[in-house]
Amino acid sequence: MQINRTALFRASCLSLLVTSLSFGIRAGIMGDLQSNFHLNASQLGAITATAFWGFPLAVVIGGMIVDIIGMKRLLVMAFIFHLLGILLTIFAGGFWTLFISTLTIGVANGTVEAACNPLVTTLFPESKTTKLNHFHLWFPGGIFIGTLIVLLFTKLGLSWQIQVGTMLIPTLIYGYLFSKLDFPVTERVSSGVSMAGMYKALASPLFIFMFICMCGTAITELYTEQWVPVLLKSIGNPILIVTATSGVMVLGRGLAKPVLKRFAPQGVLLMSATIAAVGLYLLYTSTGNVFVDAIVFGIGVCYFWPTMLGFVNENLPKTGALGLNLMGGAGMLSVSFYTIYMGHYIDRVVAGKLPAGSSLQDAVKAAPGSSLETLYNDAKNVTGIDVLHITSFIPIGLIVAFTGLVIYMRSRNKNAALKSAAV
């Protein structure tokens, strides 16, 4: 069996592109979905959250079975779920069909990562974190492309259904490519690490620490990106804000090799948390052009996801595919819970700002141009900025956590060097 790692890596990137297009296009059409289907923030949050808990459901189950059934079968399943989810979204008729279609796409997205993260580390054992960054640059890359599709198609007067339909093209291509390629076994299987050894490694304090930190890095990055079009409607063009953030993330991940060589993964994570906290502060205090603020935020979050995965796989290799996928599952599940909580928070605060006798649902269905609609939109804008302020405390906590990680790894590496010299 001949393994073409270049072709496998390219097909993996294309499958992740579909995953990220679903985020970018959904971020761009959330306003259309809210108005067309008369959804309040809680309903919109529930729909959005399904992608984030469908993902961990798939990525954790996939992580448990990928060593058994193989990466190729998982990716065939991802293709089927993507195809089904996209079609269900296009023909959605209301809250529940949007809920089910978004869940299906979330399961597809999780299945892609369940197979592709261990595939990348297996294909490139000599440069795991760098190649994970190169692979994951297609996540902000897809968001960048997706938001541009929304801007262009909206300007051309094309419907949100057509915008979603563009995802069918790369889906069909990656499904075809994977069906023709041979796959290696996972790194854990090839190295002979037992299942018992893998589960023992998962119980290590360092893995548990990184697992908890993954929740914070994921919320900082993904919640903010997904909800900026709703939270910052009052400041500039929110879709362009997402585009600017995603563009700088693509560039940053593409340059991951020299950055990681200079600072090491734990140092990169500490710098990322610091810059992300500054970026969020700039976003929620901005009163004018926010593109510079968005770029600062994008620099902050660009290395979070792939570097977290790479750090765990390099320093705790026995955790294998399941370790990678538990990290991804923790990230997405935390975003799901945070999205639902903040959706209810927004509705509660906005409802308190409405005139006496007016319900939230009345405001959602208010006639365009009416005083109630204007009041409702103003309340949402103010509350959206408040949500970003609350979210900014998460990367501040990460600064403390990653400072401790840098100190720990410095001590660990020093002790390892001393032992090596003694031998």
Residue pairs with C-beta under 8 A, 6 or more apart in sequence:
1 182
2 182
3 123
3 182
3 183
3 184
4 181
4 182
5 123
5 124
7 177
7 181
8 119
8 123
8 181
8 183
9 120
9 123
9 124
9 131
9 135
10 177
11 174
11 177
11 178
11 181
12 116
12 119
12 120
12 135
13 135
13 138
14 138
14 170
14 173
14 174
14 177
15 75
15 78
15 79
15 112
15 116
15 174
15 178
16 112
16 113
16 116
16 135
16 136
16 138
16 139
16 142
17 138
17 141
17 142
17 145
17 170
17 174
18 82
18 108
18 112
18 142
18 167
18 170
18 171
18 174
19 108
19 109
19 112
19 113
19 139
19 142
20 138
20 139
20 140
20 141
20 142
20 143
20 146
21 142
21 143
21 145
21 146
21 149
21 166
21 167
21 170
22 51
22 85
22 105
22 109
22 142
22 146
22 167
23 51
23 139
23 142
23 143
23 146
23 222
23 225
23 226
24 142
24 143
24 144
24 145
24 146
24 147
24 149
24 150
24 242
24 246
25 146
25 147
25 149
25 150
25 163
25 164
25 166
25 167
26 48
26 51
26 102
26 226
27 143
27 146
27 147
27 225
27 226
27 227
27 228
27 229
27 239
27 242
28 146
28 147
28 149
28 150
28 151
28 154
28 163
28 229
28 239
28 242
29 150
29 160
29 163
29 164
30 44
30 48
30 229
30 230
31 229
31 230
31 233
32 160
33 39
33 44
33 47
33 98
33 160
34 44
34 230
34 364
36 160
37 94
37 95
37 98
38 364
38 365
39 47
39 95
39 364
40 347
40 360
40 361
40 364
41 230
41 343
41 344
41 346
41 347
41 350
41 380
42 343
42 344
42 346
42 347
43 95
43 343
44 230
44 343
45 339
45 340
45 342
45 343
45 344
45 346
46 99
46 340
46 343
47 95
47 98
47 99
47 102
48 102
48 226
48 227
48 339
48 343
49 335
49 336
49 337
49 339
49 340
49 343
50 99
50 102
50 103
50 106
50 336
51 102
51 103
51 105
51 106
51 109
51 336
52 106
52 222
52 332
52 333
52 335
52 336
52 339
53 106
53 332
53 333
53 336
54 102
54 103
54 104
54 105
54 106
54 107
54 109
54 110
55 106
55 107
55 109
55 110
55 113
55 328
55 329
55 332
55 333
56 110
56 328
56 329
56 330
56 331
56 332
56 333
56 336
57 106
57 107
57 110
57 329
58 81
58 106
58 107
58 108
58 109
58 110
58 111
58 114
59 110
59 111
59 113
59 114
59 325
59 328
59 329
59 332
60 114
60 325
60 326
60 329
61 114
62 74
62 110
62 111
62 113
62 114
62 115
62 325
63 114
63 321
63 322
63 323
63 324
63 325
63 326
63 329
64 322
65 74
66 74
66 114
66 115
66 118
66 186
66 321
66 325
67 185
67 186
67 188
67 189
67 320
67 321
67 322
70 183
70 185
71 115
71 116
71 118
71 119
71 183
71 186
72 115
72 178
72 181
72 183
74 111
74 114
74 115
75 111
75 112
75 115
75 116
75 178
76 175
76 178
76 179
77 111
78 108
78 109
78 111
78 112
78 115
79 108
79 171
79 174
79 175
79 178
80 108
81 104
81 105
81 107
81 108
81 111
82 105
82 108
82 167
82 171
83 168
83 171
83 172
83 175
84 104
85 101
85 102
85 103
85 104
85 105
85 106
85 107
85 108
86 101
86 105
86 164
86 165
86 167
86 168
86 171
88 97
88 100
88 101
88 104
89 98
89 101
89 102
89 105
89 164
90 161
90 164
90 165
91 97
91 161
92 98
92 101
106 332
110 328
110 329
110 332
113 325
113 328
114 321
114 325
114 328
116 135
117 132
117 135
117 309
117 321
117 324
117 325
117 328
118 186
118 187
118 188
118 320
118 321
118 324
118 325
119 183
119 184
120 128
120 131
120 132
120 135
121 128
121 131
121 132
121 187
121 313
121 324
122 184
122 185
122 186
122 187
122 190
123 131
123 184
124 130
124 131
125 187
127 257
128 310
128 313
128 314
129 256
129 260
129 265
129 306
129 307
129 309
129 310
129 311
129 313
129 314
130 256
130 257
130 260
130 310
132 306
132 307
132 309
132 310
132 313
133 253
133 256
133 257
133 260
133 303
133 306
133 307
133 310
134 253
134 254
134 256
135 306
136 253
136 305
136 306
137 249
137 250
137 253
137 254
139 249
139 305
140 245
140 246
140 247
140 249
140 250
140 253
140 298
140 302
141 246
141 250
143 225
143 242
143 246
144 243
144 246
144 247
144 250
147 239
147 240
147 242
147 243
147 246
148 243
149 163
149 166
150 163
150 239
151 239
151 240
151 243
153 162
153 163
154 163
184 190
186 320
186 321
187 317
187 320
187 321
188 198
188 318
188 320
188 321
191 317
193 317
193 318
193 320
197 318
198 318
198 319
198 320
198 322
198 323
200 318
201 207
201 316
201 318
201 319
201 320
201 323
202 319
202 322
202 323
202 326
204 316
206 315
206 316
206 408
207 312
207 316
207 319
207 323
209 401
209 405
210 308
210 311
210 312
210 327
211 326
211 327
211 330
212 330
213 269
213 308
213 398
213 401
213 402
213 405
214 308
214 327
214 328
214 330
214 331
214 334
215 330
215 331
215 333
215 334
216 334
216 394
216 395
216 397
216 398
216 401
217 269
217 272
217 273
217 301
217 304
217 305
217 308
217 331
217 398
218 304
218 305
218 330
218 331
218 332
218 334
218 335
219 334
219 335
219 338
219 391
219 394
220 273
220 276
220 280
220 300
220 301
220 304
220 391
220 394
220 395
220 398
221 276
221 301
221 304
221 305
222 331
222 332
222 335
223 335
223 338
223 339
223 342
223 391
224 280
224 283
224 297
224 301
224 388
224 391
225 242
225 245
225 246
225 301
226 335
226 339
227 339
227 342
227 384
227 387
228 238
228 241
228 242
228 245
229 238
229 239
229 241
229 242
230 238
230 380
230 384
231 238
231 384
231 385
231 387
231 388
232 238
232 241
232 283
232 290
232 381
232 384
232 385
232 388
233 377
233 380
233 381
233 384
234 378
234 381
234 384
234 385
235 241
235 286
235 287
235 288
235 290
236 288
236 289
236 290
236 291
240 291
241 290
241 291
241 294
242 294
244 291
244 294
244 295
244 298
245 294
245 295
245 297
245 298
245 301
246 298
247 298
248 295
248 298
248 299
248 302
249 298
249 301
249 302
251 302
252 259
252 298
252 299
252 302
252 303
253 302
253 303
253 306
256 303
256 306
256 307
259 268
259 303
260 268
260 307
263 271
264 409
265 307
265 310
265 311
265 314
266 311
266 402
266 405
266 406
266 409
267 406
268 303
268 307
269 303
269 304
269 307
269 308
269 311
269 398
269 402
269 405
270 399
270 402
270 403
270 405
270 406
272 300
272 301
272 302
272 303
272 304
272 307
273 300
273 395
273 398
273 399
273 401
273 402
274 300
274 395
274 399
275 296
275 297
275 299
275 300
276 297
276 300
276 301
276 304
276 395
276 398
277 300
277 392
277 395
277 396
277 398
277 399
278 296
278 300
279 293
279 294
279 296
279 297
279 298
279 299
279 300
279 301
280 297
280 388
280 391
280 392
280 395
281 392
282 290
282 292
282 293
282 296
282 297
283 290
283 293
283 294
283 297
283 388
284 385
284 386
284 388
284 389
284 392
286 293
300 395
305 331
308 327
308 331
309 324
309 327
309 328
312 319
312 323
312 324
312 327
313 319
313 323
313 324
316 323
319 326
342 387
342 390
345 387
346 380
346 383
346 384
346 387
347 360
349 379
349 383
349 386
350 360
350 363
350 376
350 379
350 380
350 383
351 359
351 360
353 375
353 378
353 379
353 382
353 383
354 360
354 363
354 372
354 375
354 376
354 379
355 372
355 375
358 372
362 372
363 372
363 373
363 375
363 376
364 376
366 372
366 373
366 376
367 373
